[in-house]
């Protein structure tokens, strides 16, 4: 990846459209992300701040992130100081990954106040700090760093704000031709650019080496300035490229790349493509980590149970032997005495053979026969019970595997519904909430086909059942991956066009266990042909009169169809 100072400069350039914009709403979906809605000009812009160790960034986004029922304390502080404020300027510190938002807001009594929101994009050290610039004091931060953690900079409310130390390097945007010509003989590798100029990643260093190769010093300087200019304004070409086995992104065209995979009209669109799905998965993972462990443990316990049941089944399959012993002892009781430890008798089922039968010397021949008949009856009943338990264990494993797949593809909102379902079926205890809230109706995800037809996708079993049997009409089209766990998909139209059916099939394949496969079979039929068997688990249906088409899941199509 190439999220360096140059890429940060491209972001700051794109964010200039927010200058003089008013901050209307602030949300904090989780401990690492903040969303601001900014009214700039006549547009409402969604600004995302992330301090995630792997996905830290600032960007404009069109994606939707679910907010918690109660805002965290840092969100409340931001609302108090920044909501209603005007963004005066957005600046980058040198060519570092540090962005400062200067905001003029009002306090409780209506007086104007100045505030700074400083975003430091530094991997696991990323932070978001609200500062009172008039007193150079920290009001609050999304991550607190006491002196015991960082002796140089204490990031705590009420502490003096000390800017992050700058690297002892040249800002490439301020380098004049004389300085560049002096450095030119030493600029032979990507490492040289990274070492001498601030904000350069190896990816952009390699790009400059490629662009400057074979050019005289003066021409090289012009190409150097041209390269820097490509991170500004209309010169930007946000793109994702393939370099060897690595996939990288940049705000400019990487001419040395093996292949340009995709280009975007804005840096925000690029970052949504690169980060959003992975960041969403991280949000779900943090919320559902215990649920995933629980599912793994339940599946492991069921598999162990099936192993034990299989051994018991093999042992119980000797019931024919117990029945034979009982019959032979009854037929030959006259020739056997109490006290015998075994009886050797003719096996009249196989002429010319004998059978040696162990006996309890304390019992009579008839009592020994009855003992074997009792063991036969017990083994016969055990086989029936074992078969039932094996079938139930297999069904539960299939159900839990389906739930695991739903968790992998869930949004944070879907996890609570999955927990509710498991509690209602008696698999796990319901979580104790602060208050008993009125149950909410499941909300399937909404999409719109290229033809403008509404499509809905159930992301868990509650949503699947509600979508198929409550929302959809009998003549609507229902889709599901053939013999593969996945979501119920409904096209809300009686006779959709072929393009809509194909796009809905892509959604069905994408939200299934076959997401990473190609040529996935997807069945489709009318809702009237979809039935739910009595007593079946949530999400389970049978269907008929279906047709099948083959599609390949495509994330770009899914994002394009998202409502």
Protein Blocks (a to p, Z undefined) as FASTA:
>chain_A
ZZdfklmmmmmmmmmmmgopacfbdcdfblkbccddddehjbccdddddfbfklgccddd
fbdcdddfbdcfklmmmmmmmgopacfbdcdehjacbdcdddddddfkopacdddddddd
ehjlgccddddfklopafbdfbdcdfklmmmbccdehiacddddddddddfklpcfklmm
mmmmmmmbfklmmmmpghiafklmmmmmmmmgopafklmmmmmmmmmmmmgcjlbccddd
dehjbccddfbdcfkbmbdfbdcfbfklmmmmmmmmmmmmmmmmmmmmmmmmmmmmmmmm
mmmmmmmmmmmmmmmmmmmmmmmmmmmmmmmmmmpcehiabdcdddfkbghiacdddddf
kbcfklmmmmmmmmmmmmmmmmmmmmmmmmmmmmmmmmmmmmmmmmmmpcfklmmmmmmm
mmmnopaccdddfbdcddddddddddddfkopacdddfbfklmmmmmmmmpcfkbccddd
ehiacddddddbfbdcfklmmmmmmmmmmmccklmpghiacddddfklpccdehiaehia
cdehiacddddddfklmmmmpZZ
